[in-house]
Amino acid sequence: MKKLIFAAVAALFVSSCSTVPKISSETTAEPGREGFYAVTNLQQFASAQIKNADVFQKYTKVIYSELNVADIEIDKSRLSRSNDYWELKDKDVTAAQRMFVEQLNKYYQKERNLSRVSDAQENTLKVEVALTKYRPNAPRDDSRGRGAGEMYFTEGAGRLYMVTQVSDAQSGELLAVFEDDRELGSTWEKDSQTNNTRRFKQGLYTWIQRIDNAIAQLR
């Protein structure tokens, strides 16, 4: 019995250690991020780079910029060549930015690792989230994308890619860059504007949560 208990404790210890972020001993030469250190074992993001190990130590507050959708690429590789219409419209950008604010408000209804503020105070981080690529699973749900009565059922709405830059809110100094991509949903259901909006909101909420948790892990 003692051996079993020891083995369980050891396994728990190894598991907990495996989730501790590790900072590279060498800086990156990636353009625009020279001198930054890569962070591995950070569960929240596929890629993370920070200015130094103590980069977030003094920060207790955060301010978010408007969601950046200006340079998003629509990757049609999952669509049939005979029916691959998918175009981002101005109203989509406005709706995405509105939904981002909605999810921010929803997440920060409770106390979090960082306090959300609306102005650049001392010890405040500025977070800028940019959506860089979207790979839809079906043609756009409108009259141009689909014929009359044409329906699609997909496992999620597609894959969405993002880059988040974290800076000092007062000086503008870049402190960290996080990158990630995720499938918007994992269950099979009708691919529609209504369902995809819900999936998109869930994706945004997850990233907001991950940003907050990642900064806390690196403090």
LUMGURO-835240 format. One line per 8 residues: number of its first residue (from 0); their letters; for each residue x, y, z of N, C-alpha, C. Coordinates in nm, 2 decimals, decimal comma. Each point is the difference from the previous one (the first is absolute). Layout:
NUM> A> X/Y/Z/X/Y/Z/X/Y/Z  ...
***
This chain:
0> MKKLIFAA> 0,08/-0,12/0,00/-0,08/0,12/0,00/0,09/0,13/0,00  0,10/-0,01/0,08/0,09/0,12/0,01/0,07/0,03/-0,14  0,03/-0,11/-0,07/0,06/0,02/-0,13/-0,10/0,06/-0,10  -0,12/-0,04/0,01/-0,11/0,05/-0,09/-0,02/0,15/0,03  0,00/0,04/0,13/-0,02/0,14/0,03/0,12/0,08/-0,04  0,12/-0,05/0,01/0,12/0,07/-0,04/0,00/0,02/-0,15  -0,04/-0,11/-0,07/-0,01/0,01/-0,15/-0,10/0,11/-0,05  -0,11/0,00/0,07/-0,11/0,10/-0,03/0,05/0,14/0,02
8> VAALFVSS> 0,07/0,02/0,12/0,05/0,13/0,03/0,11/0,05/-0,10  0,09/-0,10/-0,04/0,10/0,03/-0,09/-0,06/0,03/-0,14  -0,10/-0,07/-0,04/-0,06/0,03/-0,13/-0,07/0,13/0,00  -0,06/0,04/0,11/-0,06/0,13/0,01/0,10/0,11/0,00  0,12/-0,02/0,06/0,11/0,10/0,00/0,05/0,02/-0,14  0,02/-0,11/-0,07/0,06/0,01/-0,14/-0,10/0,07/-0,09  -0,13/-0,03/0,02/-0,11/0,06/-0,08/0,00/0,15/0,02  0,01/0,04/0,13/0,00/0,14/0,03/0,12/0,07/-0,05
16> CSTVPKIS> 0,12/-0,06/0,01/0,12/0,06/-0,05/-0,01/0,02/-0,16  -0,06/-0,10/-0,06/-0,01/0,01/-0,15/-0,07/0,11/-0,05  -0,08/0,07/0,08/-0,08/0,11/-0,04/0,07/0,14/0,03  0,12/-0,01/0,06/0,07/0,13/0,03/0,06/0,05/-0,13  -0,03/0,13/-0,04/0,07/0,06/-0,12/0,15/0,00/0,01  0,06/-0,03/-0,11/0,15/0,00/0,00/0,04/0,11/-0,10  0,10/0,08/0,04/0,04/0,11/-0,08/0,14/-0,03/-0,06  0,01/0,01/-0,13/0,13/-0,03/-0,07/0,11/0,08/0,05
24> SETTAEPG> 0,12/-0,06/0,00/0,12/0,07/0,04/0,06/0,09/-0,11  -0,05/-0,02/-0,12/0,05/0,08/-0,12/-0,11/0,08/-0,06  0,03/0,12/-0,05/-0,10/0,09/-0,06/-0,03/-0,04/-0,14  -0,11/0,04/-0,05/-0,04/-0,03/-0,14/0,05/0,11/-0,09  0,02/-0,04/-0,13/0,04/0,09/-0,10/-0,12/0,03/-0,09  -0,12/-0,03/0,04/-0,12/0,02/-0,09/-0,02/0,15/-0,02  -0,01/0,05/-0,12/-0,02/0,14/-0,03/-0,11/0,06/0,09  0,03/0,12/0,06/-0,09/0,07/0,08/-0,01/-0,05/0,14
32> REGFYAVT> 0,07/-0,11/0,03/0,00/-0,06/0,13/0,14/-0,03/0,05  0,10/0,06/-0,06/0,14/-0,02/0,04/0,02/0,02/0,14  0,07/-0,08/0,07/0,03/0,01/0,14/-0,11/-0,06/0,09  -0,11/-0,05/-0,06/-0,10/-0,06/0,08/0,03/-0,15/0,03  -0,06/-0,05/0,11/0,03/-0,14/0,03/-0,13/-0,08/-0,02  0,02/-0,12/-0,06/-0,11/-0,09/-0,03/-0,04/-0,07/0,14  -0,13/-0,01/0,01/-0,05/-0,07/0,12/-0,07/-0,13/-0,04  0,05/-0,11/0,05/-0,06/-0,13/-0,03/-0,08/-0,05/0,13
40> NLQQFASA> -0,08/-0,10/-0,03/-0,08/-0,06/0,11/-0,11/0,09/0,06  -0,03/0,10/-0,08/-0,11/0,09/0,04/-0,13/-0,05/-0,06  -0,08/-0,06/0,08/-0,12/-0,07/-0,05/-0,10/0,09/-0,08  0,00/0,12/0,03/-0,10/0,09/-0,06/0,02/0,03/-0,14  0,12/0,00/-0,05/0,03/0,04/-0,14/0,10/-0,09/-0,07  -0,02/-0,01/-0,13/0,09/-0,08/-0,08/0,14/0,06/-0,01  0,01/0,14/0,01/0,13/0,06/0,00/0,00/0,13/0,09  0,11/0,02/0,07/0,01/0,11/0,09/0,14/0,05/0,00
48> QIKNADVF> 0,02/0,14/-0,01/0,13/0,06/0,01/-0,01/0,12/0,10  0,10/0,01/0,09/-0,01/0,11/0,09/0,14/0,07/0,01  -0,01/0,12/0,05/0,13/0,09/0,00/0,10/-0,05/0,10  -0,05/-0,05/0,11/0,09/-0,05/0,11/-0,09/-0,08/0,10  0,07/-0,07/0,09/-0,07/-0,09/0,09/-0,09/0,08/0,10  0,03/0,12/0,03/-0,08/0,08/0,10/-0,09/0,10/-0,07  -0,03/-0,02/-0,13/-0,06/0,11/-0,08/-0,14/0,04/0,06  -0,07/-0,09/0,06/-0,14/0,03/0,05/0,00/0,03/0,15
56> QKYTKVIY> 0,11/0,00/0,07/0,00/-0,01/0,15/-0,07/0,12/0,06  0,01/0,12/-0,05/-0,06/0,11/0,06/-0,14/0,03/-0,04  -0,05/-0,07/-0,10/-0,13/0,04/-0,05/-0,12/-0,07/0,07  -0,10/0,08/0,03/-0,12/-0,04/0,06/-0,13/0,03/-0,07  0,01/0,08/-0,11/-0,12/0,04/-0,07/0,02/-0,02/-0,15  -0,11/0,00/-0,07/0,01/-0,02/-0,15/-0,11/0,08/-0,07  0,04/0,05/-0,12/-0,09/0,07/-0,09/0,00/-0,07/-0,13  -0,11/-0,01/-0,07/-0,01/-0,07/-0,12/-0,03/0,10/-0,12
64> SELNVADI> 0,07/-0,02/-0,11/-0,03/0,08/-0,12/-0,11/-0,07/-0,07  -0,05/0,08/-0,10/-0,10/-0,06/-0,09/0,05/-0,12/-0,08  -0,08/-0,10/-0,01/0,04/-0,12/-0,08/0,04/0,04/-0,14  0,12/-0,05/-0,04/0,06/0,04/-0,13/-0,04/-0,11/-0,10  -0,08/0,03/-0,10/-0,04/-0,10/-0,10/0,05/0,05/-0,14  0,08/0,11/0,00/0,03/0,07/-0,13/0,08/-0,09/-0,10  0,08/-0,09/0,05/0,09/-0,07/-0,09/-0,03/-0,15/0,00  -0,12/-0,04/0,03/-0,03/-0,14/0,01/0,00/-0,07/-0,14
72> EIDKSRLS> 0,06/-0,11/-0,01/0,00/-0,08/-0,12/-0,11/-0,11/0,00  -0,08/-0,01/-0,11/-0,09/-0,11/-0,01/0,06/-0,11/-0,07  0,02/-0,11/0,06/0,07/-0,12/-0,05/-0,11/-0,10/-0,05  -0,02/-0,02/-0,13/-0,11/-0,08/-0,05/0,04/-0,14/-0,03  0,11/-0,05/0,06/0,05/-0,13/-0,03/-0,09/-0,11/0,04  -0,09/0,02/0,09/-0,10/-0,10/0,04/-0,13/0,00/-0,09  -0,01/0,09/-0,08/-0,12/0,02/-0,09/0,02/-0,07/-0,13  -0,11/-0,04/-0,06/0,00/-0,05/-0,13/0,03/0,11/-0,10
80> RSNDYWEL> 0,08/-0,03/-0,11/0,03/0,10/-0,10/-0,13/0,05/-0,07  -0,10/-0,09/-0,01/-0,12/0,04/-0,07/-0,09/0,08/0,08  0,03/0,01/0,13/-0,09/0,08/0,09/0,09/0,05/0,12  0,08/0,10/-0,03/0,09/0,05/0,11/-0,02/0,15/0,03  -0,12/0,05/-0,02/-0,02/0,14/0,03/0,01/0,02/0,15  0,08/0,09/0,04/0,01/0,05/0,14/0,07/0,13/0,00  -0,08/0,10/0,03/0,06/0,14/0,00/-0,04/0,07/0,13  0,10/0,07/0,05/-0,02/0,08/0,13/-0,05/0,13/-0,04
88> KDKDVTAA> -0,11/0,04/0,06/-0,07/0,13/-0,03/0,02/0,10/0,12  -0,02/0,13/-0,03/0,02/0,10/0,10/-0,09/-0,03/0,12  -0,12/-0,05/-0,02/-0,09/-0,03/0,11/0,05/-0,11/0,09  0,08/-0,09/-0,07/0,06/-0,11/0,08/0,10/0,05/0,10  0,08/0,09/-0,05/0,11/0,06/0,08/-0,07/0,07/0,12  -0,10/0,08/-0,03/-0,07/0,07/0,11/-0,06/-0,10/0,10  -0,06/-0,10/-0,05/-0,06/-0,10/0,09/0,10/-0,07/0,08  0,12/-0,04/-0,06/0,10/-0,07/0,07/0,06/0,09/0,12
96> QRMFVEQL> 0,02/0,13/-0,03/0,05/0,09/0,10/-0,10/0,02/0,12  -0,13/0,00/-0,04/-0,10/0,01/0,10/-0,01/-0,12/0,09  0,01/-0,12/-0,06/0,00/-0,12/0,07/0,12/-0,02/0,09  0,12/0,06/-0,04/0,12/-0,01/0,08/-0,03/0,08/0,13  -0,06/0,12/-0,01/-0,03/0,08/0,12/-0,10/-0,07/0,09  -0,10/-0,07/-0,06/-0,10/-0,07/0,07/0,07/-0,11/0,08  0,10/-0,07/-0,06/0,06/-0,11/0,07/0,10/0,05/0,11  0,06/0,12/-0,03/0,08/0,06/0,11/-0,08/0,03/0,12
104> NKYYQKER> -0,12/0,07/-0,03/-0,09/0,03/0,11/-0,04/-0,12/0,08  -0,03/-0,11/-0,07/-0,05/-0,12/0,06/0,11/-0,06/0,09  0,13/0,00/-0,06/0,11/-0,07/0,08/0,03/0,08/0,12  0,00/0,14/-0,01/0,04/0,08/0,11/-0,12/0,04/0,10  -0,10/-0,07/-0,01/-0,11/0,01/0,10/0,05/-0,05/0,14  0,09/-0,09/-0,01/0,06/-0,05/0,13/0,14/0,05/0,02  0,05/-0,01/0,12/0,14/0,04/0,03/0,10/-0,10/-0,08  0,10/0,06/-0,06/0,09/-0,08/-0,08/0,14/0,03/0,04
112> NLSRVSDA> 0,10/-0,07/-0,06/0,14/0,02/0,03/0,04/0,15/-0,01  -0,05/0,06/-0,11/0,03/0,15/-0,02/-0,13/0,07/0,01  0,00/0,12/0,04/-0,12/0,09/0,01/-0,01/0,07/-0,14  -0,12/-0,01/-0,06/-0,02/0,07/-0,12/-0,03/0,15/0,02  0,07/0,09/-0,07/-0,02/0,14/0,02/-0,03/0,06/-0,14  -0,03/0,13/0,00/-0,04/0,06/-0,13/0,11/0,11/-0,05  0,10/0,03/0,09/0,10/0,10/-0,04/0,14/-0,05/0,04  0,10/0,06/-0,06/0,14/-0,04/0,02/0,05/0,05/0,13
120> QENTLKVE> -0,02/-0,08/0,11/0,05/0,04/0,13/0,14/-0,06/0,02  0,06/0,03/0,12/0,13/-0,07/0,03/-0,03/-0,15/0,02  0,11/-0,08/-0,03/-0,01/-0,14/0,02/-0,12/-0,07/-0,08  -0,02/0,06/-0,12/-0,11/-0,05/-0,08/0,06/-0,06/-0,13  -0,05/-0,11/-0,04/0,03/-0,06/-0,13/-0,10/0,03/-0,11  0,05/0,02/-0,12/-0,09/0,02/-0,11/0,00/-0,13/-0,09  -0,12/-0,05/-0,02/-0,01/-0,13/-0,08/-0,06/0,03/-0,13  0,06/-0,04/-0,11/-0,05/0,02/-0,14/-0,01/-0,13/-0,07
128> VALTKYRP> -0,13/-0,04/-0,02/-0,02/-0,13/-0,06/-0,03/0,02/-0,15  0,07/-0,08/-0,09/-0,03/0,01/-0,14/-0,03/-0,14/-0,05  -0,11/0,00/-0,08/-0,03/-0,13/-0,07/0,07/0,00/-0,13  0,08/-0,10/-0,03/0,08/0,00/-0,11/-0,04/-0,09/-0,12  -0,07/-0,11/0,04/-0,05/-0,09/-0,11/-0,12/-0,08/0,05  -0,09/-0,02/-0,10/-0,12/-0,08/0,03/-0,01/-0,11/-0,11  -0,01/-0,12/0,04/-0,02/-0,11/-0,10/-0,14/-0,07/0,02  -0,10/0,05/-0,07/-0,13/-0,05/0,02/-0,02/-0,14/-0,05
136> NAPRDDSR> -0,10/-0,07/0,06/-0,03/-0,14/-0,03/-0,11/0,00/-0,11  -0,06/0,11/-0,03/-0,11/0,00/-0,10/-0,01/0,13/-0,07  -0,06/0,01/-0,12/-0,02/0,13/-0,06/-0,08/0,09/0,09  0,01/0,13/-0,02/-0,07/0,10/0,08/-0,15/-0,02/-0,01  -0,07/0,01/0,12/-0,14/-0,02/0,01/-0,08/0,13/-0,05  0,00/0,02/-0,13/-0,08/0,10/-0,06/-0,04/-0,03/-0,14  -0,07/0,08/-0,07/-0,05/-0,03/-0,13/0,11/-0,02/-0,11  0,12/0,06/0,02/0,11/-0,02/-0,09/0,08/-0,13/0,03
144> GRGAGEMY> 0,00/-0,03/0,12/0,08/-0,12/0,04/-0,07/-0,13/-0,02  -0,14/0,00/0,01/-0,08/-0,12/-0,01/-0,12/0,02/-0,08  -0,03/-0,11/-0,07/-0,13/0,01/-0,08/-0,12/-0,02/0,09  -0,12/0,03/-0,06/-0,12/-0,01/0,07/-0,02/-0,14/0,06  -0,02/0,00/0,13/-0,02/-0,13/0,07/0,12/-0,08/0,03  0,12/0,05/-0,04/0,13/-0,07/0,02/0,04/0,01/0,15  0,03/-0,11/0,06/0,04/0,00/0,14/0,13/-0,08/0,02  0,08/0,04/0,10/0,12/-0,07/0,03/0,00/-0,04/0,15
152> FTEGAGRL> 0,06/-0,11/0,03/0,02/-0,04/0,14/0,15/-0,02/0,02  0,06/0,06/0,10/0,14/0,00/0,02/0,04/-0,03/0,14  0,12/-0,04/0,02/0,05/-0,02/0,13/0,08/0,12/0,04  -0,08/0,10/0,05/0,06/0,13/0,03/-0,01/0,09/-0,11  0,02/0,13/0,02/-0,01/0,11/-0,10/0,12/0,02/-0,08  0,11/-0,07/0,04/0,13/0,02/-0,07/0,11/0,03/0,10  0,12/0,03/-0,05/0,11/0,03/0,08/0,04/0,15/0,00  0,02/0,06/0,11/0,03/0,14/0,02/0,14/0,02/0,06
160> YMVTQVSD> 0,07/0,09/-0,06/0,14/0,03/0,05/0,01/0,14/0,05  0,08/0,02/0,11/0,01/0,13/0,06/0,14/0,03/0,04  0,03/0,13/0,01/0,13/0,05/0,06/-0,04/0,10/0,10  0,06/-0,01/0,12/-0,03/0,10/0,11/0,13/0,07/0,04  0,00/0,13/0,00/0,12/0,07/0,04/-0,03/0,07/0,14  0,09/-0,01/0,09/-0,02/0,05/0,14/0,11/0,11/0,02  -0,05/0,12/0,03/0,10/0,11/0,02/-0,03/0,07/0,13  0,10/0,08/0,04/-0,02/0,10/0,11/-0,10/0,10/-0,05
168> AQSGELLA> -0,11/0,02/0,07/-0,11/0,09/-0,04/0,05/0,15/-0,01  0,10/0,04/0,08/0,04/0,14/0,00/0,12/0,02/-0,10  0,09/-0,08/0,00/0,12/0,02/-0,08/-0,01/-0,06/-0,14  -0,09/-0,10/-0,02/-0,02/-0,06/-0,12/0,11/-0,11/-0,03  0,08/-0,03/0,09/0,11/-0,10/-0,02/-0,06/-0,13/-0,01  0,04/-0,08/-0,11/-0,05/-0,13/-0,02/0,06/-0,10/0,10  -0,08/-0,07/0,07/0,05/-0,09/0,11/-0,01/-0,15/-0,04  -0,10/-0,03/-0,08/-0,03/-0,15/-0,03/-0,09/-0,01/-0,12
176> VFEDDREL> 0,02/-0,12/-0,06/-0,08/-0,03/-0,12/-0,05/-0,14/0,02  -0,13/-0,02/-0,01/-0,06/-0,13/0,01/-0,07/-0,04/-0,14  0,01/-0,12/-0,04/-0,06/-0,04/-0,12/-0,08/-0,14/0,02  -0,11/-0,01/-0,06/-0,08/-0,12/0,02/-0,09/-0,02/-0,12  -0,05/-0,12/-0,01/-0,11/-0,03/-0,10/-0,08/-0,11/0,06  -0,13/0,00/-0,03/-0,09/-0,10/0,05/-0,12/-0,02/-0,09  -0,06/-0,12/0,01/-0,12/-0,04/-0,07/-0,12/0,07/0,07  -0,08/0,06/-0,07/-0,12/0,06/0,06/-0,11/-0,10/0,01
184> GSTWEKDS> 0,00/-0,07/0,11/-0,10/-0,11/0,02/0,06/-0,14/-0,04  -0,05/-0,10/0,07/0,04/-0,14/-0,03/-0,11/-0,10/-0,01  -0,12/0,05/-0,01/-0,12/-0,08/-0,02/-0,06/0,02/-0,14  -0,06/-0,10/-0,05/-0,07/0,01/-0,13/-0,13/0,06/0,02  -0,03/0,11/-0,08/-0,13/0,06/0,00/-0,01/0,09/-0,13  -0,12/0,05/-0,02/-0,02/0,08/-0,12/0,09/0,12/0,00  0,06/0,02/-0,12/0,09/0,12/-0,01/-0,09/0,11/-0,05  -0,02/0,09/0,10/-0,09/0,12/-0,03/0,06/0,12/0,07
192> QTNNTRRF> -0,05/0,12/-0,04/0,04/0,12/0,06/-0,02/0,00/0,15  -0,11/-0,05/0,05/-0,04/-0,01/0,14/0,10/-0,09/0,08  0,02/-0,12/-0,05/0,09/-0,09/0,06/0,15/0,05/0,00  0,04/0,05/-0,11/0,14/0,05/-0,02/0,02/0,12/0,09  -0,10/0,09/0,02/0,02/0,11/0,09/0,02/-0,05/0,14  -0,07/-0,10/0,04/0,02/-0,06/0,14/0,13/-0,06/0,01  0,05/-0,07/-0,10/0,13/-0,06/0,00/0,11/0,10/0,01  -0,02/0,11/-0,08/0,10/0,11/0,00/0,01/0,06/0,13
200> KQGLYTWI> -0,11/0,03/0,07/0,00/0,06/0,13/0,07/-0,09/0,10  -0,02/-0,13/-0,01/0,07/-0,09/0,09/0,15/0,00/-0,02  0,04/0,01/-0,13/0,14/0,01/-0,02/0,07/0,13/0,05  -0,07/0,11/-0,01/0,05/0,13/0,05/0,01/-0,01/0,15  -0,10/-0,05/0,07/0,00/-0,01/0,14/0,11/-0,09/0,05  0,03/-0,11/-0,07/0,11/-0,09/0,04/0,13/0,08/-0,01  0,02/0,07/-0,10/0,13/0,08/-0,02/0,01/0,10/0,11  -0,10/0,07/0,03/0,00/0,10/0,11/0,04/-0,06/0,13
208> QRIDNAIA> -0,06/-0,12/0,03/0,04/-0,07/0,12/0,14/-0,05/0,00  0,05/-0,04/-0,12/0,14/-0,05/-0,01/0,10/0,12/0,01  -0,04/0,11/-0,05/0,09/0,12/0,02/0,02/0,03/0,15  -0,11/0,01/0,07/0,00/0,03/0,14/0,09/-0,11/0,08  -0,03/-0,12/-0,03/0,07/-0,11/0,07/0,15/-0,01/-0,04  0,03/0,03/-0,13/0,14/-0,01/-0,04/0,08/0,11/0,07  -0,05/0,12/0,01/0,07/0,11/0,06/0,02/-0,04/0,15  -0,10/-0,05/0,06/0,01/-0,04/0,14/0,11/-0,11/0,02
216> QLR> 0,00/-0,10/-0,09/0,11/-0,10/0,01/0,14/0,05/-0,01  0,01/0,11/-0,08/0,14/0,05/-0,02/0,03/0,12/0,09  -0,08/0,03/0,09/0,03/0,11/0,10/0,09/-0,06/0,11
***
